[in-house]
């Protein structure tokens, strides 16, 4: 009996996450409403709160699934034997394409903040850091003299630069890049960064 209850609970959890994901994808995080989610999931409004503490916790699980989808879309295993520069280019291109194809879900990763007094679970913070680790790997080859701490900071800097260019461009800010040039310019930017890192390493030898 207990196993059956747990099975039903997991089924409802999956339906709520799917419903919330679809709502965010179609209408954006700002328009997410508990009543709409439960209607789509086919349960009473109170059913949401038997699974999640609040709407924020549900969004965290949606964002977790988005991060997993992002990781899969980057096809990391397919480029693991390429040069560090090629791996960085692949990351930038893949990140851009994911953002374009999943605009609202991608934005929700950065728009969601837990309510006052709540903390983002540690497991979810670690999920957010996976991009930093895959950026740090090729950086370690380009600049092997960097300490682990400095490499982690450099990875965040590079991610912030690429993310910023994509964000202001997709939002059509006046300093953003036109869509037809965005991927090309990102590619040139990463090439420049990688070349500079290799050059500086060579000068130290």
Residue pairs with C-beta under 8 A, 6 or more apart in sequence:
9 50
9 51
12 41
12 43
12 47
12 50
12 51
13 51
13 61
15 41
15 42
15 43
16 37
16 38
16 41
16 43
16 47
16 48
16 51
16 52
16 58
17 58
17 61
17 62
17 65
18 41
19 36
19 37
19 38
19 40
19 41
20 32
20 37
20 58
20 59
20 61
20 62
21 62
21 65
21 66
21 105
22 40
23 31
23 32
23 33
23 36
23 37
23 40
24 32
24 59
24 62
24 104
24 105
24 108
25 102
25 104
25 105
26 104
27 104
28 104
28 107
28 108
29 59
29 104
29 107
29 108
29 111
29 112
30 111
32 55
32 59
34 45
34 48
34 55
35 45
37 48
37 58
38 44
38 45
38 47
38 48
41 47
41 48
48 55
48 58
51 58
52 58
52 61
54 115
56 112
56 114
56 115
56 118
59 108
59 112
60 112
60 114
60 120
60 121
60 124
62 105
62 108
63 108
63 109
63 112
63 124
64 124
64 127
66 102
66 105
66 106
66 108
66 109
67 109
67 127
67 128
67 130
68 127
69 98
69 102
69 105
70 95
70 98
70 106
70 131
71 130
73 94
73 97
73 98
74 90
74 91
74 94
74 95
74 98
74 134
75 90
75 94
76 134
79 86
79 87
79 90
80 87
82 90
84 137
84 138
84 139
84 141
84 142
84 194
85 138
85 142
85 190
85 191
85 194
85 195
85 198
87 137
87 138
88 135
88 138
88 139
88 158
88 190
88 193
88 194
89 187
89 190
89 191
89 194
91 131
91 134
91 135
92 162
92 186
92 187
92 189
92 190
93 183
93 186
93 187
95 131
95 162
95 163
95 166
96 162
96 166
96 182
96 183
96 186
97 183
98 106
99 106
99 166
99 170
100 170
103 170
109 128
114 120
131 159
132 152
132 155
132 156
132 159
133 155
135 155
135 158
135 159
136 151
136 152
136 154
136 155
138 194
139 146
139 151
139 154
139 155
139 158
139 197
140 146
140 151
142 194
142 197
142 198
142 201
143 151
143 154
143 197
143 200
143 201
144 201
145 201
145 204
146 154
158 193
161 189
162 186
162 189
162 190
165 176
165 177
165 182
165 185
165 186
165 189
166 182
166 186
168 175
168 176
169 176
169 177
169 178
169 179
169 182
170 176
177 185
